[in-house]
Amino acid sequence: MNERVEKVFKDIFEIDIVYENASFGSISEWDSFSHINLMMQLEEEFGVKISLSKSQELKTVEKITNFLTNEKCF
């Protein structure tokens, strides 16, 4: 997992460990409000725009990492 992605997750959800298979349902702090904050923080950290429809698809660490890889963010 990318260190910058991991840091964003730790900051947003105030957790110590981020698992590669983590998802919207597996992190209790990951609710609809924090999901919006997560998307905004990812946009800021990686200089990428995430559309509303795309943000609704990005509900796992793996999907987020794949999206950022495809956008050539790292």
N, C-alpha and C positions, 0 to 999 in steps of 0.2 A: 504494500500500500504506500502511496505517496505520502511523504512526511507532512506536506502542507495540507493535504486532505485530512490526514489524521489530526493535525492541530486544530483545524476548523471544527471538526466533530467534537474534540475534547473541550474546546472553548464554548461552543453552542450548548452542548448537552451536559457540561460540567461532569465529565466522566474521565476515568483514568486510563481505560483500555478501550480501544476501538477494534472490533473484530472485522475481518474481511467480509464475513457473511452477515454482518449487521444489517437490519432493515427497519423500516417504519414500525413494524410490530414488535421488534426484539429489544428496542431501547425504550424504556418506559417514558423517558423525557421527550421522546420524538413524537410530538403531536402536530396537529395542523398548523398551529401558530409557530412552533419552533421550526417546522419545515420551511415556512416562509423566511424566517431568519436565516436558516441554513442556506437557502438558495441565494439570498442577498449577500451573505458573507462569502459564498463561493464566487459569485459574480465579482465582488470587490477584490478578493484574493487573487483570482486568476484572470481578471480583465476580460471576462466573457459575459455575453448576455444569455440568459436562460428564459425562454418564453414560458408563459403560463402552462401551455399544453405540455412542453418538455418537462417542466418542473413536476407535473403530475405523474410523469413516468419515472422520475428519478427518486425512487423510494428504497434503494439499497445502496450500500457503499460500493458494491461492484458496478452497478449501473452508473453511478456518479463518476467513478474512476474511469470507466469506459468512455463516457461522454466527454470528460475533460481530455482524455487521450486523443479521441477523435477530433477534438477542437484544437489539438496541438498545444495544450497548455503546459505540458511538460514532456 
